[in-house]
């Protein structure tokens, strides 16, 4: 990452892509190790849960149909009822375990990639996998606070949107003039999607802020919101492209692997491997991009990051995690 910080603000859409690829290929050894250790298991768990969930859910539906066709009070009915209860509990526990491991690996992957790029940015050449992994657990704790704050924000946002939708639906069915409530419902749906995308972008950038600065949780989200100003359009396009790619991979896996019994086991395994490779490459690329966007936003707002101060803070991990202080991150302002 040899580009001067004051030049980062001029990176557009393709410039950010190019910078991300350059970082990955220039430091492919450490990123390959991070991918094999964290991002590959993350991708495998995500895809595997789709296959396992389908099997468990199919069994539950099959036994529910059989239970409806069985007379109550018989031994067969009681056995099916007990089996359904057991399968439902298994399904819930599996989902809980899946989301737990997904969250942990996601936060660990974010910590590892952001920290690695920060080390590269400071010009330190001794960026090693062991060093990165020794830091990751300490950074992960701060990322969890930011995630919980984001989760609460999304929950409040969705609850508010839900009640507004309910009110509009009541007005829609009770009003003789359907056009106005319908238009309001369409406009609200569009605004909801716009707000959801914006909050997601702020969350991703807040994760980088959490790793590199002395803020986490709600303050990190506020800082992220300020940083994203001026680059919201580029960040939105990148976010939509990454998510469309993610949805395409997910849809391909569902159709070709989960519901691809007619294709044969060999073809299903081959398609599954292809989807896995595409997914972990996409995850890595997305994490690198969100870190590059952070430096672009800092440059855009003329917030100079002192490399020596950042380097010192990245090196101080003998005790607890020591984040980069705001005065070090925003040591001075430069003007182009």
C-alpha positions in Angstrom: 0.0 0.0 0.0 2.5 2.5 -1.3 0.0 5.2 -2.3 0.3 8.5 -0.3 -2.7 9.2 1.9 -3.5 12.5 0.4 -3.9 10.7 -3.0 -6.3 8.2 -1.5 -9.2 10.7 -1.7 -9.0 10.7 -5.5 -9.7 6.9 -5.8 -13.0 6.2 -7.5 -14.9 3.0 -7.8 -12.3 1.2 -10.0 -9.4 2.8 -8.2 -10.6 1.2 -4.9 -11.0 -2.2 -6.6 -7.5 -1.9 -8.0 -6.0 -0.8 -4.7 -7.7 -3.8 -2.9 -6.4 -6.3 -5.5 -2.9 -4.8 -5.3 -2.9 -5.2 -1.5 -4.1 -8.8 -1.7 -1.6 -9.9 -4.4 1.3 -8.0 -2.9 0.8 -9.7 0.5 -0.8 -12.9 -0.7 1.1 -15.1 1.7 -0.4 -13.6 4.9 -3.8 -13.2 3.3 -3.7 -16.8 2.2 -3.0 -17.9 5.7 -5.8 -15.7 7.1 -8.2 -17.1 4.5 -7.4 -20.7 5.2 -7.6 -20.2 9.0 -10.7 -17.9 9.2 -12.4 -17.0 6.0 -12.5 -20.5 4.5 -14.2 -22.0 7.6 -16.6 -19.0 7.6 -17.6 -19.7 4.0 -17.8 -23.4 4.6 -20.1 -23.0 7.6 -22.4 -20.6 5.7 -22.8 -23.0 2.8 -23.0 -26.1 4.9 -25.8 -24.7 7.1 -27.9 -24.3 4.0 -27.7 -28.0 3.2 -28.2 -29.1 6.8 -31.1 -26.7 7.3 -32.8 -28.0 4.2 -32.5 -31.6 5.4 -33.7 -30.9 8.9 -36.6 -28.7 7.7 -37.6 -31.3 5.1 -37.8 -34.0 7.8 -39.9 -31.7 10.0 -42.4 -31.0 7.2 -42.6 -34.7 6.3 -43.3 -35.7 9.9 -45.9 -32.9 10.3 -47.8 -34.2 7.3 -47.6 -37.7 8.7 -48.8 -36.5 12.1 -51.8 -34.7 10.6 -52.8 -38.0 8.9 -52.5 -40.0 12.1 -55.3 -40.5 14.6 -54.7 -38.8 17.9 -54.1 -41.0 21.0 -52.4 -43.8 19.1 -48.9 -44.9 19.9 -47.8 -43.9 16.3 -49.2 -40.4 16.9 -47.3 -40.1 20.2 -44.1 -41.3 18.6 -44.4 -38.9 15.7 -45.2 -36.0 18.2 -42.1 -36.8 20.2 -40.0 -37.1 17.1 -41.2 -33.7 15.8 -40.4 -32.1 19.2 -36.9 -33.6 19.1 -36.4 -32.5 15.5 -37.6 -29.0 16.1 -35.3 -28.6 19.2 -32.4 -29.9 17.0 -33.2 -27.4 14.3 -33.3 -24.5 16.8 -30.0 -25.6 18.5 -28.4 -26.0 15.1 -29.4 -22.5 14.0 -28.2 -21.1 17.3 -24.8 -22.8 16.9 -24.6 -21.7 13.3 -25.2 -18.0 14.1 -22.7 -18.1 17.0 -19.9 -19.6 14.9 -20.7 -17.3 12.0 -20.6 -14.2 14.2 -17.3 -15.3 15.8 -15.5 -16.1 12.6 -16.9 -13.0 10.9 -15.5 -10.7 13.6 -12.2 -12.6 13.8 -11.8 -12.3 10.0 -12.6 -8.6 10.1 -10.0 -8.1 12.9 -7.3 -10.0 11.1 -7.8 -8.3 7.7 -8.1 -4.7 9.0 -5.1 -5.1 11.4 -3.0 -6.6 8.5 -3.8 -3.7 6.2 -3.1 -1.2 8.9 0.4 -2.8 9.4 1.0 -2.7 5.7 -0.1 1.0 5.6 2.5 1.9 8.2 5.2 0.5 6.0 6.2 -2.3 8.4 7.6 -5.2 6.5 7.4 -7.7 9.3 3.7 -8.5 8.9 3.4 -12.1 9.8 0.5 -14.4 10.3 1.5 -15.3 13.9 1.6 -11.7 14.8 -1.8 -11.0 13.3 -3.4 -14.0 15.1 -1.9 -12.9 18.4 -3.7 -9.6 18.1 -7.0 -10.8 16.7 -8.6 -12.0 20.0 -8.0 -8.6 21.6 -9.5 -6.6 18.8 -12.4 -9.0 18.5 -13.8 -7.9 21.9 -14.1 -4.4 20.7 -15.7 -5.5 17.5 -18.3 -7.4 19.5 -19.4 -4.2 21.2 -19.8 -2.4 17.9 -21.8 -5.4 16.5 -24.1 -5.4 19.5 -24.7 -1.6 19.1 -25.4 -2.2 15.4 -27.8 -5.1 16.2 -29.8 -2.9 18.6 -29.9 -0.1 16.1 -31.2 -2.4 13.3 -33.7 -4.0 15.7 -35.1 -0.6 16.6 -35.1 0.5 13.0 -37.0 -2.7 11.9 -39.5 -2.4 14.8 -40.3 1.2 13.9 -40.7 0.3 10.2 -42.9 -2.6 11.1 -45.4 -0.5 13.1 -45.5 2.2 10.4 -46.2 -0.6 7.8 -49.0 -1.9 10.0 -50.5 1.5 10.3 -50.4 2.1 6.5 -51.9 -1.4 5.9 -54.8 -0.6 8.2 -55.3 2.7 6.4 -55.1 0.9 3.1 -57.9 -1.6 3.9 -60.1 0.9 5.6 -59.8 3.7 3.1 -62.1 4.0 0.1 -59.3 5.6 -1.8 -56.5 3.0 -2.1 -54.2 5.1 -4.2 -52.8 7.4 -1.5 -52.1 4.6 1.1 -50.6 2.4 -1.7 -48.3 5.2 -2.8 -47.3 5.9 0.8 -46.5 2.1 1.2 -44.4 2.1 -1.9 -42.5 5.2 -0.9 -42.0 3.8 2.6 -40.7 0.6 1.2 -38.1 2.4 -0.9 -37.1 4.6 2.0 -36.8 1.5 4.2 -34.4 -0.2 1.8 -32.3 3.0 1.4 -32.0 3.3 5.1 -31.2 -0.3 5.6 -28.4 -0.2 3.0 -27.0 3.0 4.5 -27.0 1.6 8.0 -25.2 -1.5 6.7 -22.5 0.6 5.0 -22.0 2.6 8.2 -21.7 -0.7 10.2 -19.0 -2.0 7.9 -17.0 1.2 8.1 -17.6 1.3 11.9 -15.9 -2.1 12.2 -12.7 -0.6 10.7 -13.0 2.4 12.9 -13.3 0.1 15.9 -10.0 -1.7 15.1 -8.0 1.4 14.3 -9.3 4.1 16.6 -10.2 4.5 20.3 -13.9 4.2 19.7 -16.3 1.3 19.6 -20.0 0.7 19.8 -22.3 3.7 19.1 -19.4 6.3 19.0 -17.8 4.2 16.3 -21.0 4.2 14.3 -21.2 8.0 14.7 -17.6 8.4 13.5 -18.3 6.1 10.6 -21.4 8.2 9.7 -19.3 11.3 9.5 -16.5 9.6 7.5 -18.8 8.2 4.9 -20.1 11.7 3.9 -18.9 12.6 0.5 -18.3 9.0 -0.5 -21.7 7.5 0.1 -22.4 7.0 -3.6 -19.2 5.0 -4.2 -19.6 3.0 -1.0 -23.2 2.2 -1.9 -22.3 1.0 -5.4 -19.5 -1.2 -4.0 -21.9 -2.6 -1.3 -24.6 -3.4 -3.9 -22.1 -5.1 -6.2 -20.7 -7.2 -3.4 -24.1 -8.2 -2.2 -25.4 -9.0 -5.6 -22.4 -11.3 -6.1 -23.1 -12.9 -2.7 -26.7 -13.5 -3.6 -25.8 -15.0 -6.9 -23.4 -17.4 -5.2 -26.0 -18.3 -2.6 -28.7 -18.8 -5.3 -26.3 -21.0 -7.4 -25.5 -23.1 -4.3 -29.2 -23.6 -3.5 -30.2 -24.6 -7.0 -27.2 -26.7 -8.0 -26.3 -28.3 -4.6 -29.1 -28.1 -2.1 -31.8 -28.8 -4.7 -29.7 -30.4 -7.3 -30.4 -34.1 -6.6 -31.0 -34.8 -10.2 -27.5 -33.7 -11.2 -25.8 -36.5 -9.3 -23.5 -36.5 -6.3 -20.2 -35.8 -8.3 -21.7 -32.7 -10.0 -23.1 -31.4 -6.8 -19.8 -31.7 -5.0 -18.0 -30.0 -7.9 -20.5 -27.1 -7.9 -20.3 -26.9 -4.1 -16.5 -26.5 -4.3 -16.8 -23.9 -7.0 -19.3 -21.9 -4.8 -17.0 -22.3 -1.8 -14.0 -20.9 -3.7 -16.0 -18.0 -5.1 -17.5 -17.2 -1.7 -14.3 -17.1 0.4 -12.6 -14.9 -2.4 -15.6 -12.6 -2.2 -15.4 -12.4 1.6 -11.7 -11.6 1.5 -12.1 -9.0 -1.2 -15.0 -7.3 0.6 -13.1 -7.0 3.9 -10.1 -5.5 2.1 -12.3 -3.1 0.3 -14.0 -1.8 3.4 -10.6 -1.1 4.9 -9.5 0.8 1.8 -12.7 2.8 1.9 -11.8 3.8 5.4 -8.5 5.3 4.3 -10.2 6.9 1.3 -12.8 8.6 3.6 -10.0 9.8 6.0 -8.2 11.3 3.0 -11.4 12.9 1.7 -12.0 14.7 5.0 -8.3 15.7 5.1 -7.7 13.7 8.3 -4.1 12.8 8.2 -3.1 9.5 9.9 0.4 9.7 11.4 2.0 6.5 10.3 4.6 6.4 13.1 1.9 6.9 15.7 -0.3 4.2 14.1 2.7 1.9 13.9 3.5 2.4 17.6 0.0 1.6 18.6 -0.2 -1.5 16.4 3.0 -2.8 18.0 1.9 -2.3 21.6 0.1 -5.6 22.3 2.1 -6.8 25.3 -0.8 -6.2 27.6 -4.4 -5.3 26.7 -5.4 -4.0 23.3 -4.2 -0.4 22.9 -6.2 1.3 20.2 -5.1 4.2 18.1 -6.1 7.4 19.9 -8.1 10.0 18.0 -5.4 12.6 18.4 -3.0 10.2 16.6 -5.5 9.3 13.9 -6.4 12.9 13.3 -3.0 14.4 14.2 -3.2 17.1 11.6 -5.2 18.2 8.6 -3.7 18.6 5.2 -5.2 20.5 2.3 -4.8 19.7 -1.4 
